[in-house]
Amino acid sequence: MVLFLHGGNGSGLEKLVAPGLTQISDDRGAAGISWKQNTATCQYTPAGVLGLQGGYINPSTGKACLAPSVSFTNSQPMIVVYPDGISDVGATDNTTRHWEDGRTPSPGQGGVTAEQRDDVGFIDFLIQSLESHETLLNPRRIYATGVSNGGMMTVRLACNAQTPAYVGLSQVAAFGAVVATMPAPLASGSDGREKCPATGNHPFAISFFVGNNHNALFTEHDCPQFPGTCGKTVNGDGFMPYGAAGGGPYYVNSPDSGQVISSPDNWSHWTTLLSDITGSTATKTSQNLGFFTTITDYSFGSSASHMTTYEANGGLHTLGGSRGDFPYSARLWDVVSAYRRTSSGALVHSSTSPMSGAF
């Protein structure tokens, strides 16, 4: 079972009907899903900060080109669950929602700093309720993922996986956060939020997919709430800062804003926790994927606990922000599906992937 948490101003229904994990999960994934892949002479180039327009360009000539169509298949069906966050204050429809991801002000709640909902408890209860249906799903293979606001909420879930009260979260084998980092109040334990990561000895895997070197420009809507941010830029994906180690905290460049720590500082938090859990220092290995992406793996001795990061140079704040190097949903499923829990709760890693083809 894969939980996928929608982004801010979105909904579960929006992600249910969008291309991605839903396609991969059923017969379409088994039959094969096509996508456009970069080549040396044809690469995806974003047109602007918002990433709403862009196209495949020959880097030598600057002219439009036609990228080849490739495909991948998934041999492991899964149940994908798309929960809804609480509707935003003042929303006039049923699809404008946010998660209580740990930022302040509380996302989507009209500038109120105090927390407005217990989304950690909600997701924990949801997992416990769903995992009782063992005829439908394998309770040893539960994964929590999300994008943007949902990605930060996924980070918060991972923060609390060590907390004994959250029995459901302790069942999650792997977490995957897309275009997201850790909210600053969680990193510091400020503004009434819990300090993350909590200490413990419960192993898990976690992965992050981020864009870098695409500056976020703070516009007029940030200034009344955050004086001095107008015209300031920081490297990232156009909305979510990537930042620098020891820098920040940084403001998220979106209407719900709030502060986050840099991606390098976020990863430092998790390597420290996983080192404490496993009793092993992190071994770091990196490889390139396509033309813009660096994959870095952090392993911890003989433990199955693991962290993986995907950095797309120039990647944008979308599920398609890989710039044509890889399909996000396929890679997300490939990374998390490698982990499962035993009946005793121990974490196990498998090198066999359900994914095949070009992904």
C-alpha positions in Angstrom: 0.0 0.0 0.0 1.3 3.4 -1.0 0.0 6.5 0.7 0.4 9.6 -1.5 -0.3 13.0 0.0 -1.3 15.8 -2.3 0.4 19.2 -2.5 -0.9 22.5 -1.1 -4.1 23.9 -2.8 -4.7 20.3 -4.1 -6.7 17.3 -3.2 -6.5 13.5 -3.1 -9.0 13.3 -6.1 -6.7 15.5 -8.1 -3.8 13.0 -7.7 -6.0 10.0 -8.1 -7.0 11.0 -11.7 -3.6 12.4 -12.7 -1.0 10.3 -14.5 1.4 8.7 -12.0 1.1 6.1 -9.3 -2.5 5.2 -10.3 -1.3 4.2 -13.8 1.6 2.2 -12.5 -0.4 0.4 -9.9 -2.8 -1.5 -12.2 -2.9 -3.3 -15.5 -1.6 -0.2 -17.3 1.7 -0.5 -15.4 1.9 -4.2 -16.2 1.3 -3.5 -19.9 3.9 -0.7 -20.1 3.8 3.1 -19.8 5.5 5.4 -22.3 7.3 8.7 -21.7 9.7 11.0 -23.4 13.4 10.6 -22.5 16.3 13.0 -22.9 19.1 12.3 -25.4 22.4 14.0 -26.2 20.7 16.0 -28.9 17.2 16.5 -27.4 16.7 17.6 -23.8 13.8 19.0 -21.8 14.4 22.7 -21.1 11.9 24.7 -18.8 10.7 28.0 -20.2 10.1 29.8 -16.9 10.1 29.8 -13.1 6.6 28.3 -12.9 7.4 25.5 -15.3 4.0 25.8 -17.0 5.6 25.9 -20.4 8.7 24.3 -21.8 9.8 21.9 -24.4 12.5 19.6 -25.8 15.4 21.6 -27.2 18.6 20.5 -29.1 21.3 22.0 -26.8 23.6 22.6 -29.7 21.2 24.4 -32.0 18.6 25.8 -29.5 15.9 24.5 -31.7 12.9 22.4 -30.8 13.3 18.6 -31.2 11.3 15.4 -30.8 12.4 13.2 -27.9 12.2 9.5 -28.4 9.4 7.6 -26.7 10.5 4.9 -24.2 8.6 2.7 -21.8 8.7 0.9 -18.5 6.7 -1.8 -16.8 5.7 -2.6 -13.2 5.3 -6.2 -12.2 4.0 -5.5 -8.6 0.4 -4.2 -8.3 -0.2 -2.0 -5.3 -3.0 -0.2 -3.6 -2.6 3.6 -3.8 -4.4 5.7 -1.2 -4.9 9.4 -1.8 -6.2 11.0 1.5 -7.5 14.6 1.6 -6.1 17.3 3.8 -8.5 19.7 5.6 -10.1 22.4 3.3 -8.4 25.8 3.4 -10.0 28.6 5.3 -12.2 30.5 2.8 -12.0 27.8 0.2 -15.1 27.9 -2.1 -14.6 24.4 -3.5 -13.9 20.9 -2.2 -10.4 20.6 -3.7 -8.3 23.4 -2.1 -6.6 21.7 0.8 -3.4 21.6 2.9 -1.6 19.3 5.4 -0.4 20.4 8.8 3.2 19.8 7.8 4.9 21.7 10.7 5.4 25.1 9.1 4.1 28.3 10.7 1.7 29.8 10.0 -0.4 26.7 9.7 -0.7 26.1 5.9 -4.1 27.1 4.4 -5.5 28.4 7.7 -5.4 32.1 7.1 -2.1 33.1 8.8 -2.9 31.4 12.1 0.4 30.2 13.8 -1.0 27.6 16.1 -1.7 24.1 14.7 -5.2 23.6 13.5 -5.4 19.9 13.0 -3.7 16.6 14.0 -2.7 15.3 10.6 0.0 13.0 12.0 -2.7 11.3 14.1 -5.0 11.2 11.2 -2.5 9.4 8.9 -1.5 7.1 11.7 -5.2 6.2 12.3 -5.7 5.7 8.5 -2.8 3.3 8.3 -4.0 1.3 11.2 -7.5 1.1 9.8 -6.4 0.1 6.3 -3.7 -2.5 7.4 -6.4 -4.5 9.1 -7.6 -5.6 5.6 -4.8 -8.2 5.2 -6.8 -9.9 2.4 -6.3 -6.8 0.3 -2.8 -5.6 1.2 0.4 -6.7 2.8 0.8 -4.9 6.2 4.6 -5.5 5.9 4.8 -3.4 2.8 3.3 0.0 3.6 4.9 3.2 2.2 4.2 6.9 2.8 4.9 9.5 0.1 3.9 13.0 -1.0 4.6 16.0 -3.1 5.4 19.6 -2.0 3.1 20.3 1.1 2.4 16.6 1.0 6.1 15.9 0.8 6.8 18.0 3.9 3.9 16.2 5.6 5.7 12.9 4.7 8.8 14.3 6.3 6.8 15.0 9.5 5.4 11.5 9.4 8.9 10.1 9.3 9.9 12.4 12.2 7.2 10.7 14.3 7.8 7.1 13.2 10.0 6.7 16.3 7.1 7.7 18.6 5.6 4.7 20.4 2.1 6.2 20.3 2.0 6.1 16.5 1.6 2.4 15.9 0.6 2.8 12.3 3.6 5.0 11.4 6.0 2.4 12.9 4.7 0.0 10.2 5.8 2.2 7.3 8.9 0.6 5.7 9.9 3.6 3.6 9.1 7.3 3.1 9.4 9.3 -0.1 9.2 13.1 -0.2 9.0 14.8 -3.6 10.1 18.5 -4.0 10.2 19.0 -0.3 12.4 19.5 2.7 12.0 19.8 6.5 9.9 22.7 7.9 12.2 24.8 10.1 9.9 24.6 13.3 10.3 20.8 13.2 14.1 21.1 12.9 14.3 23.4 15.9 11.3 22.3 17.9 9.9 25.8 17.9 6.5 27.4 17.6 4.9 24.5 19.5 6.0 21.9 17.0 7.8 18.7 18.0 11.6 18.6 17.4 12.5 16.3 14.5 13.9 13.8 14.1 12.9 12.1 17.3 15.5 9.7 18.7 14.8 5.9 18.7 15.9 2.6 17.4 13.3 1.9 14.8 14.8 1.4 11.3 13.3 2.8 8.1 14.3 4.1 4.7 13.7 7.6 3.3 14.2 9.2 0.0 14.0 12.8 -1.4 13.5 14.2 -4.9 14.5 17.8 -5.3 15.3 20.4 -7.9 18.3 22.8 -7.7 19.8 25.8 -9.4 16.4 27.2 -10.5 16.1 30.4 -8.4 12.9 31.2 -6.4 12.1 34.9 -6.6 10.0 36.3 -3.7 7.2 38.4 -5.1 4.9 41.0 -3.6 2.6 38.6 -1.9 5.4 37.6 0.5 6.3 41.1 1.7 3.4 41.9 4.0 4.0 38.7 5.9 7.7 38.5 5.6 9.3 42.0 5.4 12.6 42.1 3.5 12.0 39.1 1.3 11.0 41.1 -1.8 13.3 40.5 -4.7 15.4 38.0 -2.8 16.4 34.8 -4.6 17.7 31.4 -3.4 18.6 28.4 -5.5 16.0 25.7 -5.6 13.1 24.5 -7.9 11.3 27.9 -8.2 9.2 27.4 -5.1 11.0 25.1 -2.7 14.5 26.4 -1.7 17.4 24.0 -1.9 19.7 26.4 -0.1 23.1 25.6 1.4 24.5 23.6 4.3 24.3 25.8 7.4 22.3 28.5 5.6 18.7 29.6 6.1 16.2 29.0 7.2 14.5 29.9 4.0 11.0 30.9 3.0 9.0 28.8 0.7 8.0 30.8 -2.3 4.3 30.0 -2.4 1.1 31.6 -1.0 1.2 29.5 2.2 5.0 30.2 2.6 6.6 29.4 6.0 10.2 28.6 6.7 12.1 25.5 5.8 15.7 24.3 6.3 18.0 23.7 3.3 18.0 20.3 1.6 21.7 19.6 2.7 20.7 20.4 6.3 17.6 18.2 6.0 19.7 15.3 4.8 22.2 15.9 7.6 19.3 15.5 10.1 18.4 12.1 8.7 21.9 10.7 8.3 22.5 11.6 12.0 19.3 9.8 13.1 19.9 6.7 10.9 23.5 6.6 12.2 22.1 6.6 15.8 19.6 3.9 15.0 22.1 1.6 13.3 25.2 2.4 15.2 27.0 2.9 11.9 28.3 6.0 10.1 26.9 6.8 6.7 28.7 5.6 3.6 27.9 7.9 0.7 28.0 7.0 -3.0 26.8 9.0 -6.0 26.0 8.4 -9.6 24.6 10.4 -12.5 21.3 9.7 -14.2 20.6 11.1 -17.6 21.9 14.6 -18.2 20.8 16.6 -15.1 20.3 14.2 -12.2 22.6 13.0 -9.4 21.5 10.1 -7.3 23.2 9.8 -3.9 22.8 6.7 -1.6 23.6 6.8 2.1 24.0 3.3 3.6 24.6 2.4 7.2 26.7 -0.7 7.7 24.8 -3.9 7.4 21.5 -2.3 8.3 18.7 -2.1 5.8 18.1 1.6 6.9 18.9 3.8 3.9 18.6 7.3 2.5 18.5 8.1 -1.2 18.4 11.6 -2.8 17.7 12.6 -6.3 18.9 16.1 -7.3 17.8 17.4 -10.7 19.9 20.3 -11.8 17.4 22.9 -13.0 14.4 20.7 -12.0 11.2 22.5 -11.3 8.6 22.2 -8.5 6.4 19.6 -10.1 6.1 15.8 -10.3 7.6 16.2 -13.8 10.5 18.2 -12.5 13.2 15.8 -13.5 13.7 17.7 -16.8 13.2 14.5 -18.8 15.8 12.4 -17.0 13.3 10.0 -15.4 9.6 9.7 -14.6 9.1 10.7 -11.0 6.4 8.2 -10.0 8.3 5.2 -11.5 11.4 6.1 -9.6 9.5 6.8 -6.4 7.9 3.4 -6.5 11.2 1.7 -7.4 12.9 3.3 -4.4 10.3 2.6 -1.7 9.2 -0.8 -2.9 12.7 -2.2 -2.2 11.8 -2.3 1.5 9.5 -4.4 3.7 9.1 -5.3 7.3 9.2 -8.8 8.8 6.6 -10.0 11.3 8.9 -8.8 14.1 9.1 -5.3 12.6 12.6 -5.6 11.3 13.4 -3.8 8.1 14.5 -5.8 5.0 16.0 -4.5 1.7 15.7 -6.3 -1.6 17.8 -5.6 -4.6 15.1 -7.0 -6.9 12.9 -4.2 -8.4 9.4 -4.6 -9.8 10.3 -2.0 -12.4 11.9 -2.9 -15.8 12.5 -1.0 -19.0 13.6 2.7 -19.3 12.8 4.6 -16.1 
